[in-house]
């Protein structure tokens, strides 16, 4: 999922298809790249489970999976909490002197 979301164009495509089902042709018209390139971006999003495609006649229609996006959001929130905790612990370690649990006074600048 994170690989799929690492590209700005794919994030924009996802934003558009979350707002409503879009044909791949219509999506392709929105970007300065070939139809095939947009198809590849949609395929990456589909493999990640963020987008579903269906055929309607000759058109391929893409729609966003809101639950999958919520899942990504939840994972990111968990990762953020883990890293914030680690950073807080590093800050505490940096302000302590060996053998002294109290913070070390910072030198004052003149």
C-alpha positions, 0 to 999 in steps of 0.5 A, spaced: 500 500 500 505 504 501 509 503 495 502 505 491 501 511 495 508 513 494 507 516 487 504 523 487 500 521 480 497 515 484 495 519 490 491 524 485 488 518 482 486 515 488 483 522 490 479 522 484 476 515 484 474 516 491 470 522 490 466 517 484 467 512 479 471 514 473 473 511 467 480 510 465 479 514 459 477 520 463 482 519 468 488 519 463 485 526 460 487 529 466 494 527 466 500 529 461 502 522 460 499 516 456 493 512 457 497 506 458 501 510 463 495 512 467 493 504 466 499 502 469 498 507 475 491 504 476 493 497 476 498 499 482 493 502 486 488 496 484 494 491 486 494 494 493 487 493 494 486 501 494 482 501 487 477 496 484 476 496 476 470 493 472 468 493 465 462 497 462 462 496 455 468 498 452 470 502 458 474 500 464 471 504 470 475 505 477 473 506 484 476 507 490 475 503 496 474 507 502 475 501 507 482 500 504 484 507 505 481 507 512 486 501 513 492 505 511 490 511 515 490 506 521 496 503 520 499 510 519 497 512 525 499 506 529 506 507 526 506 515 528 505 513 535 510 508 535 515 513 532 513 519 537 514 514 543 521 513 540 523 520 539 520 522 546 525 517 549 531 519 545 529 526 547 529 524 555 536 520 554 539 526 551 537 530 556 540 525 562 547 525 564 550 518 565 548 515 572 543 522 573 536 521 572 535 528 572 535 533 566 542 536 564 542 544 564 543 547 558 548 552 557 546 559 556 548 563 551 551 570 552 
